[in-house]
Amino acid sequence: MRTALIIALMCAVSVAGIAQTPVALDVGGKLRYHAQKTFSPGSLAMSGVKAGYSQMTDSPTEWGQGGAGYNRRLRSSIASSAIRASLAFGLDSTLHQDPRYFRSGSAGFGARTAHALRGTILTRTDSGGETLSVWRLGSAYGAAFITNQWYPDRLNTVRNGLIGGSTRLGFDLAKNVISEFWPDIKRKISRRNP
């Protein structure tokens, strides 16, 4: 299951997010960015993997098993992603923050991994500066708390909202690390396979 999750995560990383120019996105560009991140085949596959994991662990148990249980978990996962994208778009457009990840110019695993972590907490502004990533933090926790509203009451807690938002940020960090190193890995793989 871990391997499937890693593969789905790698598929969900936008190719456009790997090699970018620092030219600011306009509002339409930000809308397209978030729509692609939510409804691309890789993102939908990731929602399927998340729903499959929830089905396997029977979480929440109230949703049952079988096709009906999986369908409910899948719809929940896709809806959660759409809510997060909507919140992210509203925040980054309003606050003039750039939602894209920009690769490090540094060398070395530690420095580049630290850059990926920094890129999870801080973001570029449309004017080229850097600021706290309010769009990322607000959308991660906002979507977690909104999503909790359709879960059974025993799961609709502040604790679970905080855990859900933190988990989303953890996945964002993983995506940033993949975005940071994937071009190098891909280049090495392509050299080996002429």
Steps between C-alpha positions, in 0.01 A plus 500: 500500500787738576643449152162582341476814713849613395425434133172691522675788674763514227226502236325784681804727478434739218759501226429872466590533868848361444649745250354845543590853428461755777251702294197563723177322420195715438167404658409283201837324522446428869154362430640270228783394734264395777253336262781294348631405844153380599364335188808371317515122447776474762298692758188294434712183529629629834140549616434140397802380699389699806149356470648152461711543812195623695303204364775259605514647851118531511516867588249621587330174586158667475544525122514124460685282253441389141437722203273742688761556774782551252286735291426715804868510596602588144243781476617628839864502388427681172272751673766565762757571227257733323428689823870538567562626146215751531634632830857509364392689189303754704787556741790512256312726259388739774835507679706509177691182587643259244381140554776338298810327633831633371801271503813590692811625331710334770699180483489224756223284636468679837481851359248399235284309749508804731391712202203266443403537868537877479283498186227330700490770767597806294390602152591750235289807460382615160753784523790255554539527877444229758238470773322253724304259283156603626336349191650157579444506876148645474389260228649192672335564835186659354435202274566257787244670723242537222546138393441388859145635475380199300683246714327325791477715814763295683754609234385860462732638767751780526772240559418318176484832312850587622628152414341519154652842425842390623479183290423712192806715572707182535386389154583848368852463639531157333382648168754782533781252566394299195481818290846595620672172416286336230660680201843375611375146555321501166815625325709220656241237405484623140884485470494134606229409248618623158 
